[in-house]
Amino acid sequence: MSKIVVVGSNHAGTAAINTMLSLNKDNEVVVFDRNSNISFLGCGMALWIGGQIKGSDGLFYATKESLEEAGATVHTQTEVTDIDFDRKVVYAKSIDGKEYEENYDKLLLATGSIPFVPDIPGTDLENVQQVKLYQNANEVIGKLRDKNIKKVIVIGAGYIGVELVEAFQRHGKEVTLINRSTSTLSNYYDKPFTDLMDKTLKENGIKLELGQQLIELKGDKKVEKVVTDKGEYDADMVLLCIGFRPNTFIGRDKIKTFRNGAYKVDSKQMTSIKDVYAIGDCATVFDNSIKETSYIALASNALRSGIIAGNNLSGKEMESVGVQGSNGISIYGLHLVSTGITLNRAKKIGLEVEYSDYNDLQRAEFMENENPEVKIRVVYEKESRRIVGAQMASKYDMHMGIHMFSLAIQKNLTIDELKLLDIFFLP
Ligand SMILES: Cc1cc2nc3c(=O)[nH]c(=O)nc-3n(C[C@H](O)[C@H](O)[C@H](O)COP(=O)(O)OP(=O)(O)OC[C@H]3O[C@@H](n4cnc5c(N)ncnc54)[C@H](O)[C@@H]3O)c2cc1C
């Protein structure tokens, strides 16, 4: 029997805890989380804020009680403050001041990520919001009811920022999206695809201010203006959506870390310290498209890494198969999905690639009813012809198609092997 201590019980932690408790009932599992709730699905945040779902109840799938029923000891609102890796002891303190000193045989770090806050003046002004936790979303929803909040500025046009602009506009707010790069979603899609998204946002009344560097937020107690290197914009509320960084302040000086500070892990999720594992947004992944260790903060990766660590911590060997960073977004009826790397990113990292673009119809050409176009780009390595990325866009929900490309990247399939794949045909 081993004693396993888990730090953090959101998506990665919960997946690992459930896996461990189902595989080996003899192990003792002790969990610490500083939050009051667990398993909040951030992916539903924009739908909740935008009123497309009735409330937040469906955005949770586990509780302290459900993990305890399964056999764990769970301390919520209790922050782990330090870890002695030599003596194998975790130190924690609860919100009401109770202190814990918990020894472990094996340790699982699932401390996730925290929003990146730029080092500029004004980020502490009232109505400057971050979006990560249930509590953050609840606060934003409360503020949206305030009739004085008319102009909302979202800074950062990654998938969270883009989802939120639609949500705010659904409340009748005047919405501006500011981004450093010259298009939205530029980390996940190439220009022909981001152009479609930019056009869709503009057509739906979102003001796009792209290619601008954020300099300052101004105001007297409350935020009033956003200043960039290209202009000044009036704002009653500002959302900072400029990315996340791994939350690895514990043990950063002892555990080997990646260039952005994430705990480096091997294919079994083990860190550089024996008996210490790390999963989810606080850890690295192996990216099959570039064949390198990387950092991709997604709930889908968090769950898989939790299952892998859960198996290994229960004495059942399991190795990661790597990830492709598959992702999707659906805004004002435009669906974009991608996997692997873009042509643009391949150029930036010096990977020699070629690509193939085409537009197809969702149904056979002779079909007379609505027949939306599907735009596809496949990126493949020049010499080996191995597929390294794919992007798709359509007004039709074709998202299942991207899974084939994700598997192709994972399995090192070449563009030539894919072209003769047996795909069914039905008008
Ligand atoms: C608005 C939004 C939308 C998103 N949409 C998607 C999506 O559509 N698809 C997708 O795949 N991903 C999405 N994500 C990303 C996804 O939410 C994260 O990748 C995921 O939450 C990572 O899970 P995690 O458990 O590794 O980390 P986290 O969710 O960051 O959880 C870490 C946990 O550790 C706890 N913790 C941290 N430090 C300590 C400490 N010292 N002591 C005790 N407890 C601690 C925290 O309280 C927290 O519960 C979205 C994120 C956001 C914010």
The ligand as an SDF file (V2000), in Angstrom:
LIG
                    3D

 53 58  0  0  0  0  0  0  0  0999 V2000
  -12.3350   30.3140  -20.4090 C   0  0  0  0  0  0  0  0  0  0  0  0
  -11.6000   29.0260  -20.6990 C   0  0  0  0  0  0  0  0  0  0  0  0
  -12.0330   28.2160  -21.7480 C   0  0  0  0  0  0  0  0  0  0  0  0
  -11.3720   27.0170  -22.0190 C   0  0  0  0  0  0  0  0  0  0  0  0
  -11.8420   26.2110  -23.0270 N   0  0  0  0  0  0  0  0  0  0  0  0
  -11.2390   25.0350  -23.2830 C   0  0  0  0  0  0  0  0  0  0  0  0
  -11.7340   24.1550  -24.2950 C   0  0  0  0  0  0  0  0  0  0  0  0
  -12.7360   24.4570  -24.9490 O   0  0  0  0  0  0  0  0  0  0  0  0
  -11.0830   22.9780  -24.5070 N   0  0  0  0  0  0  0  0  0  0  0  0
   -9.9880   22.6170  -23.7770 C   0  0  0  0  0  0  0  0  0  0  0  0
   -9.4580   21.5160  -23.9990 O   0  0  0  0  0  0  0  0  0  0  0  0
   -9.4750   23.4330  -22.8280 N   0  0  0  0  0  0  0  0  0  0  0  0
  -10.0860   24.6140  -22.5610 C   0  0  0  0  0  0  0  0  0  0  0  0
   -9.5780   25.4500  -21.5780 N   0  0  0  0  0  0  0  0  0  0  0  0
   -8.3190   25.0810  -20.8820 C   0  0  0  0  0  0  0  0  0  0  0  0
   -8.6050   24.1720  -19.7030 C   0  0  0  0  0  0  0  0  0  0  0  0
   -9.5590   24.7640  -18.8410 O   0  0  0  0  0  0  0  0  0  0  0  0
   -7.3080   23.8940  -18.9510 C   0  0  0  0  0  0  0  0  0  0  0  0
   -6.4110   23.3150  -19.8450 O   0  0  0  0  0  0  0  0  0  0  0  0
   -7.5780   22.9580  -17.7990 C   0  0  0  0  0  0  0  0  0  0  0  0
   -8.3220   23.6210  -16.8060 O   0  0  0  0  0  0  0  0  0  0  0  0
   -6.2960   22.4160  -17.1760 C   0  0  0  0  0  0  0  0  0  0  0  0
   -6.6310   21.6010  -16.1160 O   0  0  0  0  0  0  0  0  0  0  0  0
   -5.6260   21.3730  -14.8930 P   0  0  0  0  0  0  0  0  0  0  0  0
   -6.3560   20.5190  -13.9220 O   0  0  0  0  0  0  0  0  0  0  0  0
   -4.3140   20.9400  -15.4080 O   0  0  0  0  0  0  0  0  0  0  0  0
   -5.3480   22.8200  -14.2870 O   0  0  0  0  0  0  0  0  0  0  0  0
   -6.3030   23.9420  -13.6090 P   0  0  0  0  0  0  0  0  0  0  0  0
   -7.6520   23.9160  -14.2450 O   0  0  0  0  0  0  0  0  0  0  0  0
   -5.5230   25.1840  -13.6810 O   0  0  0  0  0  0  0  0  0  0  0  0
   -6.4430   23.4380  -12.1180 O   0  0  0  0  0  0  0  0  0  0  0  0
   -5.3920   23.4610  -11.1960 C   0  0  0  0  0  0  0  0  0  0  0  0
   -5.9460   23.2000   -9.8170 C   0  0  0  0  0  0  0  0  0  0  0  0
   -4.8820   23.2360   -8.8870 O   0  0  0  0  0  0  0  0  0  0  0  0
   -5.2610   23.9780   -7.7360 C   0  0  0  0  0  0  0  0  0  0  0  0
   -4.0260   24.5210   -7.1350 N   0  0  0  0  0  0  0  0  0  0  0  0
   -3.0800   25.2750   -7.7360 C   0  0  0  0  0  0  0  0  0  0  0  0
   -2.0800   25.5590   -6.8970 N   0  0  0  0  0  0  0  0  0  0  0  0
   -2.3810   24.9740   -5.7260 C   0  0  0  0  0  0  0  0  0  0  0  0
   -1.7330   24.9050   -4.4580 C   0  0  0  0  0  0  0  0  0  0  0  0
   -0.5580   25.4910   -4.2270 N   0  0  0  0  0  0  0  0  0  0  0  0
   -2.3560   24.2330   -3.4540 N   0  0  0  0  0  0  0  0  0  0  0  0
   -3.5540   23.6120   -3.6690 C   0  0  0  0  0  0  0  0  0  0  0  0
   -4.2020   23.6580   -4.8420 N   0  0  0  0  0  0  0  0  0  0  0  0
   -3.6220   24.3170   -5.8670 C   0  0  0  0  0  0  0  0  0  0  0  0
   -6.2060   25.0380   -8.2950 C   0  0  0  0  0  0  0  0  0  0  0  0
   -7.0750   25.5340   -7.2780 O   0  0  0  0  0  0  0  0  0  0  0  0
   -6.9610   24.2500   -9.3670 C   0  0  0  0  0  0  0  0  0  0  0  0
   -8.1130   23.6210   -8.8550 O   0  0  0  0  0  0  0  0  0  0  0  0
  -10.2350   26.6430  -21.2610 C   0  0  0  0  0  0  0  0  0  0  0  0
   -9.7890   27.4870  -20.2150 C   0  0  0  0  0  0  0  0  0  0  0  0
  -10.4670   28.6530  -19.9370 C   0  0  0  0  0  0  0  0  0  0  0  0
   -9.9880   29.5270  -18.8160 C   0  0  0  0  0  0  0  0  0  0  0  0
  1  2  1  0
  2  3  1  0
  2 52  2  0
  3  4  2  0
  4  5  1  0
  4 50  1  0
  5  6  2  0
  6  7  1  0
  6 13  1  0
  7  8  2  0
  7  9  1  0
  9 10  1  0
 10 11  2  0
 10 12  1  0
 12 13  2  0
 13 14  1  0
 14 15  1  0
 14 50  1  0
 15 16  1  0
 16 17  1  0
 16 18  1  0
 18 19  1  0
 18 20  1  0
 20 21  1  0
 20 22  1  0
 22 23  1  0
 23 24  1  0
 24 25  2  0
 24 26  1  0
 24 27  1  0
 27 28  1  0
 28 29  2  0
 28 30  1  0
 28 31  1  0
 31 32  1  0
 32 33  1  0
 33 34  1  0
 33 48  1  0
 34 35  1  0
 35 36  1  0
 35 46  1  0
 36 37  1  0
 36 45  1  0
 37 38  2  0
 38 39  1  0
 39 40  1  0
 39 45  2  0
 40 41  1  0
 40 42  2  0
 42 43  1  0
 43 44  2  0
 44 45  1  0
 46 47  1  0
 46 48  1  0
 48 49  1  0
 50 51  2  0
 51 52  1  0
 52 53  1  0
M  END
$$$$
